[in-house]
Amino acid sequence: MNRKTLIVALLAIAAIGSGGYGLYVAGTRHGIQASKVAPDADISKAGSAGVSVSGKKILYWHDPMVPGSKFDKPGKSPFMDMQLMPMYADDAGDEGKVSISPRVQQNLGIRTAEVTRGNLASAVEAVGSVAYNERDMAVVQARSNGFLERLYVRVALDPVKKGQALAELYVPDWVASQEEYLSVKRMGNGAGTEGLLDAAQQRMRLAGMTDEQIRVVETSGTIHPRLTIVAPIGGVIAELNAKEGMTVMSGAPLFRINGLSTVWVNAEVPENSAAQVRAGNSVEGRTPALFGMVFKGKVSAILPEVNAITRTLKARIELANPSGQLVPGMFVTVRLNPAAKEEVLLVPSEAVIQTGQRSVVITALGDGKFMPVDVETGAESNGRMEIRKGLKAGQKVVVSGQFLIDSEASLKGTTKRMSDIPNAGDDNAATTSHHGVGKVEKIDTTEVTLSHGPIPSLQWGPMTMGFKLPAAGLPKNIAVGDTVAFDIRKAKDGMFEIVSMSLTDAPLSDDKMKNAGAVK
């Protein structure tokens, strides 16, 4: 190919490329103009709320960036530099509702569950340690002065049975009273002897003898100066104060016996579950030391004290221990079964959104419509929460994707949202101010236009918008191009007005733009 032919080919390719680019630009401009016609037609020709040129019924006009704002006529938003958008009847539905197509629901991963009636009471598990049942305890004391001649139980924690001999005492005081009684009895049944016999028996009782011991002296006719002390109950010797050969005073404690037929378990119950536990609730206990064995019992008492570190209450549980295998110090896992309560409304716990001031549930109304509902919650257990007010059995609630629905409601201008941002109708709206930092773009006679950073208290991102001037006007040192810190407040007409404005010490940086905004 010669040089002349190459030049002709390059010129042809350039011509084709320039023609194609021209067609592309023309098509793009046509598409942009076509895309503007449809919305602008509704905005410009519909006038007040009515029927748009597309045939859809317009309920009202709103600013998607300011939830809750409603206007009767189209025009520029009073909040920022953008046109008001129409809200169609097909999209809005009833007040407070938002419609989402099935395809969008699938993309958002929205799941629902039914409001049911049921019993929230469920078993509570806790861990505790075994202790002696202090109600199953006996203290053995000396009833008379004497000498401990023989001790049958020599070590603490020795097991004993009811009626088992524990010690033998020699009681000198018994000798004189028994001799007197036997002397009167040998006198026979003469006149006046009956009264003397009763008086001698009373002196033996005062010396510490029981009716059974007096009967032995009477039937045997001999003196019994020694006392055999026996165990009044079965169990273990928890305390041993007796030593062989020691002198014993009347009333001195010799033995303390704890029974093992029942034991106490002091279980630590979480504070948030303590309301479900009551005295008398049935209990099942298990311990790793006795694998496979289940001990039955009941809650004896809930002690009125909360552990400040573990945030638990102590439940005193009485467990049956017929074989005596549970001993003090063992760890036991107990399962407390609360008494059955009346049925209540229940929803999955994940369906309830706690905003700090309200509890909100998103209800599914069918046909792709959703609406937030304020509810009053109650107890919570095993992933379910009691609903005391706000819902009915059979309703559907959203358990996944609630915040995405809330965002959709914000974009569509639904007035009732989960957030607690004050609206113009709120009692404190006129006194709530919001702080921001921005740059002055324009100053008119009635408003000032600012390019400001985020204002989280209003859920606003960085934007340029106009604000009403305060009645006293702006400070005289404020000019276009200045970087200012300002406070705004929502007026009764729905527009935001400047409360205060001042120059900042330094130019507005990116960090300040990100961190600007806090409720005062």
LUMVEX-346095 format. One line per 3 residues: number of its first residue (from 1); their letters; for each residue x, y, z of C-alpha. Coordinates in pm, 1 decimal. Example, Ala and Ser with C-alpha at 12.3 -4.5 7.8 and 13.67 -1.06 7.14 Angstrom:
2
1) AS) 1230.0/-450.0/780.0 | 1367.0/-106.0/714.0;
% end
This chain:
520
1) MNR) 0.0/0.0/0.0 | 145.4/339.5/-97.1 | 143.0/647.1/117.2;
4) KTL) -146.1/816.8/-62.5 | -374.8/517.9/-15.4 | -293.5/502.9/360.5;
7) IVA) -384.2/869.0/410.9 | -720.9/821.9/236.3 | -802.7/520.6/460.5;
10) LLA) -723.9/710.8/778.8 | -943.4/1003.7/674.4 | -1233.7/765.3/608.7;
13) IAA) -1201.1/603.0/950.3 | -1196.9/945.1/1119.2 | -1511.8/1050.7/935.7;
16) IGS) -1696.8/736.1/1039.0 | -1586.5/779.0/1402.9 | -1693.4/1142.1/1419.6;
19) GGY) -2032.2/1057.6/1267.2 | -2089.4/778.0/1518.9 | -1994.1/1002.4/1808.9;
22) GLY) -2236.6/1267.9/1683.4 | -2517.6/1013.3/1668.6 | -2428.6/897.2/2023.4;
25) VAG) -2435.1/1252.9/2160.7 | -2763.6/1327.6/1989.8 | -2919.3/1007.9/2121.9;
28) TRH) -2792.6/1077.8/2471.8 | -2937.2/1428.2/2474.2 | -3267.6/1296.9/2346.0;
31) GIQ) -3274.9/1032.5/2618.7 | -3197.9/1287.4/2887.7 | -3472.2/1516.8/2762.9;
34) ASK) -3715.6/1225.2/2742.7 | -3632.9/1118.9/3098.3 | -3708.2/1468.9/3224.5;
37) VAP) -4042.5/1504.2/3051.2 | -4234.0/1245.7/3253.6 | -4162.2/1369.6/3607.9;
40) DAD) -4160.9/1735.6/3508.7 | -4498.0/1689.7/3341.9 | -4652.8/1565.6/3666.3;
43) ISK) -4480.5/1838.9/3865.5 | -4570.2/2127.6/3635.9 | -4914.3/2031.3/3506.0;
46) AGS) -5079.6/1856.9/3801.0 | -5110.9/2172.0/4004.2 | -5251.1/2094.8/4348.6;
49) AGV) -5318.3/1741.6/4472.4 | -5531.2/1567.0/4209.5 | -5470.7/1350.5/3901.8;
52) SVS) -5139.3/1366.3/3717.9 | -5098.6/1361.1/3341.1 | -4999.0/995.5/3368.9;
55) GKK) -5340.4/914.5/3515.4 | -5221.2/843.6/3870.6 | -5391.4/1010.2/4164.7;
58) ILY) -5160.3/1246.2/4356.3 | -5229.1/1259.0/4729.3 | -4975.8/1526.6/4820.2;
61) WHD) -4624.3/1656.7/4749.2 | -4327.7/1589.2/4973.9 | -3953.0/1619.7/5016.4;
64) PMV) -3803.4/1266.8/5033.7 | -3511.7/1396.8/5242.9 | -3744.0/1531.4/5516.6;
67) PGS) -3984.7/1258.2/5633.3 | -4324.9/1386.4/5734.7 | -4329.0/1693.0/5512.3;
70) KFD) -4650.3/1733.8/5305.7 | -4748.7/2009.5/5061.6 | -5065.4/2074.2/4860.4;
73) KPG) -4884.6/2214.4/4554.3 | -4568.5/2132.3/4359.9 | -4265.1/2356.3/4367.8;
76) KSP) -3923.4/2390.3/4518.1 | -3859.3/2223.1/4854.0 | -3832.6/2473.6/5141.4;
79) FMD) -3565.0/2254.2/5295.7 | -3310.3/2213.9/5015.3 | -3237.6/2287.8/4650.8;
82) MQL) -3465.8/2032.6/4484.1 | -3820.4/1998.0/4351.1 | -4096.8/1847.7/4560.5;
85) MPM) -4198.9/1494.2/4457.4 | -4557.1/1371.3/4415.9 | -4690.3/1092.0/4635.1;
88) YAD) -4931.5/873.1/4439.0 | -5224.1/688.3/4592.0 | -5095.4/359.5/4451.2;
91) DAG) -4762.9/405.5/4629.5 | -4874.8/560.5/4956.7 | -5179.5/354.9/5047.7;
94) DEG) -5318.2/446.0/5387.3 | -5147.7/688.1/5621.6 | -4826.8/550.1/5773.9;
97) KVS) -4793.6/255.3/5534.3 | -4522.7/174.0/5284.3 | -4555.5/-55.0/4983.3;
100) ISP) -4267.4/-275.6/4869.4 | -4280.9/-500.9/4564.6 | -4228.9/-877.6/4613.4;
103) RVQ) -3903.3/-860.0/4419.4 | -3766.2/-587.1/4648.1 | -3883.4/-782.7/4952.5;
106) QNL) -3686.0/-1080.3/4831.7 | -3379.1/-866.2/4774.6 | -3410.7/-715.1/5123.1;
109) GIR) -3444.6/-1058.7/5281.7 | -3768.4/-973.1/5459.3 | -3908.0/-1250.4/5682.0;
112) TAE) -4233.3/-1243.9/5877.6 | -4380.1/-1434.2/6171.5 | -4727.5/-1461.1/6318.3;
115) VTR) -4836.2/-1309.1/6648.9 | -4937.3/-1606.4/6863.5 | -5084.1/-1674.8/7204.3;
118) GNL) -4885.5/-1888.2/7444.1 | -4729.4/-1932.5/7782.7 | -4401.8/-1750.8/7829.2;
121) ASA) -4310.1/-1945.2/8140.8 | -4009.5/-2165.6/8074.8 | -3763.0/-2358.6/8284.4;
124) VEA) -3482.7/-2160.5/8445.3 | -3146.4/-2326.8/8495.5 | -2905.4/-2224.2/8768.2;
127) VGS) -2602.3/-2357.8/8951.3 | -2564.1/-2385.8/9328.4 | -2389.6/-2571.4/9606.9;
130) VAY) -2528.5/-2822.5/9857.2 | -2560.0/-2719.5/10222.1 | -2715.3/-2871.5/10533.5;
133) NER) -3086.9/-2824.2/10577.4 | -3084.3/-2610.8/10889.3 | -3445.9/-2703.3/10959.3;
136) DMA) -3340.0/-3068.8/10988.6 | -3099.0/-3017.5/11280.9 | -3085.4/-3119.0/11646.2;
139) VVQ) -2868.9/-2988.5/11932.1 | -2797.6/-3231.9/12217.2 | -2736.0/-3066.9/12556.7;
142) ARS) -2660.0/-3190.3/12909.6 | -2975.8/-3168.6/13120.1 | -2785.8/-3202.7/13451.0;
145) NGF) -2441.9/-3147.6/13598.7 | -2222.4/-3454.4/13573.4 | -1913.4/-3627.9/13448.7;
148) LER) -1874.6/-3764.4/13095.0 | -1753.7/-4116.4/13161.5 | -1782.2/-4266.7/12813.9;
151) LYV) -1799.3/-4124.7/12460.8 | -1931.3/-4343.5/12180.3 | -1884.0/-4089.5/11896.0;
154) RVA) -1538.9/-3937.7/11889.0 | -1503.3/-3761.1/11548.7 | -1711.2/-3492.0/11374.9;
157) LDP) -1899.0/-3589.5/11056.8 | -1944.6/-3947.7/11183.6 | -2280.9/-4080.8/11066.9;
160) VKK) -2536.1/-4169.9/11335.3 | -2879.7/-4326.2/11340.2 | -3180.9/-4216.8/11537.2;
163) GQA) -3165.0/-4363.1/11889.4 | -2794.4/-4447.7/11869.8 | -2596.7/-4400.3/12196.1;
166) LAE) -2366.5/-4100.4/12185.3 | -2224.8/-4068.5/12540.1 | -2270.8/-4179.6/12901.5;
169) LYV) -2284.6/-3932.5/13193.5 | -2255.8/-3992.2/13567.7 | -2502.0/-3753.8/13740.0;
172) PDW) -2448.8/-3720.2/14118.1 | -2765.2/-3512.6/14163.4 | -2973.0/-3807.5/14050.0;
175) VAS) -2852.4/-4029.3/14335.6 | -3013.1/-3823.0/14614.7 | -3345.2/-3773.2/14434.0;
178) QEE) -3370.2/-4143.0/14339.0 | -3287.6/-4259.4/14695.1 | -3556.7/-4029.8/14833.4;
181) YLS) -3811.7/-4165.3/14587.3 | -3724.8/-4530.6/14663.6 | -3739.4/-4461.9/15041.7;
184) VKR) -4088.8/-4315.2/15014.1 | -4198.9/-4604.6/14796.3 | -4072.0/-4862.0/15056.9;
187) MGN) -4289.3/-4694.6/15319.5 | -4592.7/-4848.9/15153.0 | -4934.3/-4696.8/15091.7;
190) GAG) -4987.8/-4552.2/15433.0 | -5165.6/-4228.5/15508.6 | -4984.8/-3931.2/15352.3;
193) TEG) -4736.5/-4138.2/15151.7 | -4908.6/-4067.7/14817.2 | -4827.0/-3699.0/14836.8;
196) LLD) -4469.2/-3771.3/14938.3 | -4428.4/-4006.8/14641.3 | -4551.0/-3739.8/14395.1;
199) AAQ) -4312.4/-3485.1/14548.2 | -4017.4/-3725.8/14512.4 | -4101.6/-3783.6/14143.7;
202) QRM) -4114.9/-3407.9/14084.7 | -3767.2/-3366.2/14241.0 | -3631.0/-3629.5/13997.3;
205) RLA) -3780.1/-3434.6/13706.3 | -3618.8/-3115.2/13835.3 | -3286.7/-3299.5/13843.9;
208) GMT) -3315.8/-3356.9/13468.9 | -3465.4/-3707.7/13450.6 | -3726.3/-3790.0/13187.6;
211) DEQ) -4049.9/-3977.9/13253.7 | -3897.7/-4283.8/13087.1 | -3595.1/-4276.7/13321.1;
214) IRV) -3822.6/-4232.0/13625.0 | -4024.4/-4532.7/13510.5 | -3705.8/-4742.2/13491.3;
217) VET) -3614.8/-4647.6/13852.4 | -3970.3/-4725.1/13966.7 | -3990.5/-5065.9/13799.8;
220) SGT) -3635.4/-5177.5/13886.0 | -3631.1/-5045.7/14241.7 | -3263.0/-4958.4/14210.5;
223) IHP) -3064.8/-4637.6/14169.5 | -2953.5/-4541.9/13814.4 | -2698.1/-4260.2/13847.2;
226) RLT) -2579.9/-4278.8/13487.3 | -2745.1/-4119.2/13183.4 | -2702.8/-4254.9/12831.4;
229) IVA) -2737.7/-3976.2/12573.0 | -2887.8/-4094.5/12241.4 | -2925.3/-3930.8/11896.4;
232) PIG) -3270.7/-3775.2/11855.8 | -3243.8/-3787.3/11470.5 | -3034.6/-3964.8/11208.8;
235) GVI) -2762.0/-3780.5/11018.2 | -2402.5/-3677.8/11080.0 | -2226.7/-3519.8/11376.5;
238) AEL) -2179.2/-3167.5/11246.5 | -2035.8/-3036.6/11574.6 | -1869.8/-3227.1/11859.3;
241) NAK) -1800.5/-3046.5/12188.5 | -1775.2/-3350.3/12421.9 | -1453.2/-3512.1/12546.8;
244) EGM) -1430.0/-3823.9/12757.3 | -1365.4/-3747.4/13128.5 | -1475.8/-3384.9/13113.3;
247) TVM) -1709.0/-3221.0/13364.0 | -2038.7/-3125.2/13209.3 | -2257.4/-2836.1/13323.0;
250) SGA) -2632.2/-2831.2/13281.6 | -2729.7/-2681.8/12943.0 | -2387.2/-2726.6/12784.3;
253) PLF) -2412.1/-2823.2/12411.9 | -2243.7/-3156.0/12348.6 | -2344.0/-3251.0/11993.1;
256) RIN) -2503.8/-3089.5/11687.3 | -2656.6/-3338.6/11446.7 | -2758.7/-3247.3/11092.0;
259) GLS) -2999.4/-3469.9/10905.2 | -2930.9/-3572.9/10543.3 | -3276.7/-3689.7/10439.1;
262) TVW) -3314.9/-3346.0/10274.5 | -3049.0/-3089.3/10181.7 | -3048.1/-2727.4/10071.0;
265) VNA) -2908.8/-2604.4/9741.2 | -2829.3/-2232.6/9735.4 | -2870.9/-2159.4/9364.1;
268) EVP) -2770.7/-1833.6/9192.6 | -3066.7/-1725.1/8976.8 | -3006.4/-1449.2/8713.3;
271) ENS) -3175.0/-1124.2/8806.4 | -3373.5/-1108.0/8480.0 | -3516.2/-1457.3/8543.9;
274) AAQ) -3593.4/-1415.2/8912.8 | -3947.3/-1291.1/8840.5 | -4036.1/-1635.5/8705.0;
277) VRA) -3925.7/-1818.7/9021.8 | -4157.3/-1847.9/9319.8 | -4148.7/-2039.6/9646.5;
280) GNS) -4306.2/-2379.7/9590.7 | -4193.3/-2421.1/9227.2 | -4083.6/-2775.4/9148.9;
283) VEG) -3711.8/-2835.0/9093.3 | -3494.0/-3106.3/8943.7 | -3130.3/-3127.5/9049.3;
286) RTP) -2833.2/-3301.5/8885.3 | -2468.0/-3321.0/8981.3 | -2165.1/-3440.3/8782.7;
289) ALF) -2057.2/-3646.7/9084.3 | -2366.2/-3868.9/9053.7 | -2414.6/-3906.0/8679.7;
292) GMV) -2763.8/-4000.8/8568.9 | -2933.2/-3938.6/8904.1 | -3213.3/-3680.8/8933.1;
295) FKG) -3308.6/-3533.1/9269.0 | -3656.4/-3387.4/9311.6 | -3743.4/-3092.8/9530.1;
298) KVS) -3899.4/-2749.0/9549.8 | -3804.3/-2385.4/9599.4 | -3809.9/-2312.2/9970.0;
301) AIL) -3746.7/-1936.1/9953.8 | -3603.4/-1653.6/9740.8 | -3359.8/-1461.3/9955.8;
304) PEV) -3416.4/-1080.7/9935.7 | -3064.8/-984.3/9831.3 | -2897.3/-927.9/9491.5;
307) NAI) -2529.5/-1001.2/9442.7 | -2387.0/-670.9/9316.3 | -2111.3/-844.9/9117.2;
310) TRT) -2295.1/-1136.4/8953.0 | -2640.4/-967.4/8945.7 | -2805.1/-1283.9/9077.5;
313) LKA) -3053.5/-1368.5/9352.0 | -3007.3/-1669.3/9577.6 | -3283.4/-1928.5/9566.9;
316) RIE) -3294.4/-2170.9/9859.6 | -3398.4/-2508.9/9720.5 | -3484.7/-2815.6/9927.0;
319) LAN) -3396.6/-3144.9/9757.6 | -3489.4/-3493.5/9875.9 | -3178.1/-3697.9/9958.6;
322) PSG) -3307.3/-4041.2/10068.8 | -2979.3/-4226.0/10014.6 | -2766.6/-3946.1/10163.6;
325) QLV) -2550.6/-3918.7/9851.1 | -2576.6/-3541.8/9829.1 | -2331.9/-3391.8/10076.7;
328) PGM) -2249.8/-3028.1/10160.4 | -2015.8/-2857.9/9915.3 | -2125.3/-3046.6/9602.3;
331) FVT) -2207.5/-2841.0/9292.2 | -2556.6/-2904.3/9158.6 | -2728.3/-2782.7/8842.0;
334) VRL) -3095.1/-2718.1/8911.9 | -3381.3/-2675.7/8668.0 | -3659.7/-2463.6/8810.8;
337) NPA) -4003.8/-2508.3/8655.8 | -4212.5/-2191.8/8703.5 | -4582.9/-2223.9/8764.6;
340) AKE) -4797.3/-2201.6/8450.2 | -4919.3/-1849.7/8368.6 | -5214.3/-1735.4/8164.6;
343) EVL) -5161.6/-1710.5/7790.6 | -5020.8/-1386.1/7648.3 | -4941.6/-1246.4/7302.3;
346) LVP) -4595.9/-1350.1/7185.2 | -4368.5/-1242.8/6899.9 | -4005.5/-1330.7/6819.7;
349) SEA) -3772.4/-1104.5/7016.3 | -3596.9/-997.9/6695.8 | -3923.0/-846.0/6568.4;
352) VIQ) -3917.4/-573.1/6836.9 | -3703.5/-264.7/6768.5 | -3600.6/-68.7/7078.7;
355) TGQ) -3542.4/296.0/6980.1 | -3462.2/415.2/7332.3 | -3798.3/582.6/7389.1;
358) RSV) -4034.0/346.0/7208.2 | -4072.7/-19.0/7118.2 | -4172.2/-60.5/6753.0;
361) VIT) -4285.6/-358.2/6547.3 | -4323.8/-356.1/6167.0 | -4651.8/-526.3/6075.0;
364) ALG) -4707.5/-691.3/5737.4 | -5053.4/-596.3/5605.3 | -5043.8/-809.9/5290.5;
367) DGK) -5014.6/-708.6/4923.0 | -4663.5/-581.3/4992.4 | -4774.7/-319.2/5248.0;
370) FMP) -4603.1/-263.2/5582.4 | -4669.8/-30.6/5874.5 | -4477.9/38.4/6197.9;
373) VDV) -4676.9/-2.1/6520.8 | -4586.7/114.6/6870.6 | -4613.7/-171.3/7120.0;
376) ETG) -4585.3/-220.5/7493.9 | -4356.9/-511.9/7574.4 | -4340.4/-742.9/7874.7;
379) AES) -4122.6/-1033.6/7978.0 | -3880.0/-1209.8/7743.0 | -3770.1/-1572.9/7740.6;
382) NGR) -3619.5/-1819.6/7494.1 | -3622.9/-1575.5/7202.5 | -3986.6/-1472.9/7252.5;
385) MEI) -4123.3/-1146.7/7390.0 | -4457.4/-1068.4/7549.8 | -4666.2/-796.2/7383.1;
388) RKG) -4907.0/-630.2/7625.0 | -5050.5/-366.8/7393.2 | -5043.6/-279.5/7022.3;
391) LKA) -5095.6/-613.7/6842.3 | -5355.4/-887.5/6801.3 | -5320.2/-1260.8/6761.2;
394) GQK) -5286.8/-1365.9/6396.1 | -5114.7/-1049.3/6274.0 | -4790.9/-1079.9/6077.4;
397) VVV) -4479.0/-902.3/6200.5 | -4145.1/-853.1/6026.2 | -3854.7/-1032.2/6194.0;
400) SGQ) -3583.1/-950.0/5940.2 | -3516.8/-636.4/5733.5 | -3704.0/-386.1/5952.5;
403) FLI) -3446.9/-109.2/5910.2 | -3444.7/-155.1/5534.0 | -3822.7/-111.6/5536.1;
406) DSE) -3774.1/200.2/5747.2 | -3531.5/335.0/5487.4 | -3783.0/259.7/5213.7;
409) ASL) -4047.4/445.3/5413.0 | -3811.9/743.8/5439.1 | -3755.3/753.2/5064.3;
412) KGT) -4127.9/734.4/4995.3 | -4216.2/1001.7/5248.3 | -4408.5/783.3/5492.1;
415) TKR) -4467.6/990.4/5800.5 | -4463.5/725.0/6071.4 | -4111.3/590.0/6112.3;
418) MSD) -3919.2/409.1/6381.9 | -3688.7/701.3/6457.7 | -3779.6/960.9/6716.9;
421) IPN) -3691.9/1278.2/6521.6 | -3926.3/1557.2/6635.3 | -4183.9/1673.1/6379.7;
424) AGD) -4339.7/2013.9/6354.9 | -4648.1/1892.4/6538.5 | -4452.7/1762.9/6837.8;
427) DNA) -4477.4/1951.5/7161.8 | -4101.1/2004.5/7183.5 | -4033.6/2062.2/6811.6;
430) ATT) -4026.4/2437.7/6853.5 | -3759.1/2414.9/7124.3 | -3535.4/2143.9/6971.5;
433) SHH) -3239.7/2285.9/6782.8 | -2986.4/2108.0/6562.0 | -2624.6/2205.2/6517.3;
436) GVG) -2425.1/2210.8/6194.8 | -2121.3/2357.0/6022.4 | -2125.8/2490.0/5666.0;
439) KVE) -2029.3/2751.5/5410.7 | -2244.2/3053.2/5318.1 | -2335.5/3031.1/4949.6;
442) KID) -2600.6/3301.7/4917.6 | -2778.7/3559.5/5133.6 | -3125.3/3688.2/5036.2;
445) TTE) -3372.0/3909.9/5214.7 | -3560.5/3614.5/5362.8 | -3320.3/3319.8/5358.4;
448) VTL) -2958.6/3215.8/5357.7 | -2824.7/2925.9/5148.4 | -2565.6/2703.1/5314.7;
451) SHG) -2351.8/2411.6/5196.1 | -2338.0/2220.0/5523.4 | -2193.9/1895.7/5652.8;
454) PIP) -2393.0/1604.0/5798.6 | -2652.7/1674.9/6067.9 | -2708.7/1333.9/6234.5;
457) SLQ) -2982.3/1461.1/6465.4 | -3197.4/1510.5/6152.8 | -3045.9/1217.3/5960.2;
460) WGP) -2922.9/1461.3/5695.6 | -2612.2/1411.4/5490.3 | -2399.9/1689.6/5337.6;
463) MTM) -2613.4/1911.5/5110.1 | -2685.3/2266.7/4995.7 | -3017.0/2415.4/5106.8;
466) GFK) -3182.2/2736.9/5213.1 | -3287.0/2838.8/5564.7 | -3516.5/3114.7/5687.1;
469) LPA) -3341.1/3411.5/5840.1 | -3404.7/3487.1/6209.2 | -3623.5/3783.7/6294.6;
472) AGL) -3318.2/3987.9/6395.6 | -3133.2/3893.8/6077.3 | -2781.5/3753.3/6044.0;
475) PKN) -2482.3/3898.8/6227.3 | -2327.8/4182.1/6029.4 | -1990.3/4008.4/6001.5;
478) IAV) -2137.5/3710.9/5807.6 | -2073.3/3724.9/5430.5 | -2090.2/3492.7/5131.4;
481) GDT) -1800.4/3245.8/5136.1 | -1762.0/3244.6/5515.7 | -1745.1/2917.1/5706.3;
484) VAF) -1996.5/2927.6/5989.8 | -2131.3/2720.7/6278.0 | -2509.3/2743.0/6300.6;
487) DIR) -2813.6/2617.1/6490.1 | -3146.9/2555.4/6315.9 | -3499.0/2488.4/6437.3;
490) KAK) -3812.8/2368.8/6264.3 | -4076.6/2643.3/6238.7 | -4452.3/2595.7/6250.1;
493) DGM) -4478.6/2621.0/5870.8 | -4245.7/2319.7/5833.5 | -3941.0/2516.9/5719.5;
496) FEI) -3614.7/2530.9/5912.0 | -3497.7/2867.9/6035.6 | -3165.0/2991.2/6165.3;
499) VSM) -3151.5/3024.0/6545.1 | -2790.6/3138.7/6571.6 | -2487.1/3166.6/6346.1;
502) SLT) -2124.5/3255.5/6405.7 | -1793.9/3243.3/6221.9 | -1570.0/2944.8/6288.7;
505) DAP) -1204.5/2985.8/6382.3 | -1070.7/2774.8/6095.4 | -1177.5/2681.0/5741.6;
508) LSD) -1423.1/2390.9/5715.2 | -1221.1/2067.4/5685.6 | -1333.8/1723.2/5576.1;
511) DKM) -1318.1/1595.8/5933.9 | -1541.7/1874.9/6055.6 | -1786.6/1802.9/5776.0;
514) KNA) -1805.4/1440.9/5891.0 | -1841.6/1516.6/6259.0 | -2073.9/1815.4/6237.0;
517) GAV) -2417.6/1795.5/6392.2 | -2554.9/1723.3/6739.9 | -2891.2/1776.0/6909.5;
520) K) -2889.4/2049.9/7166.6;
% end
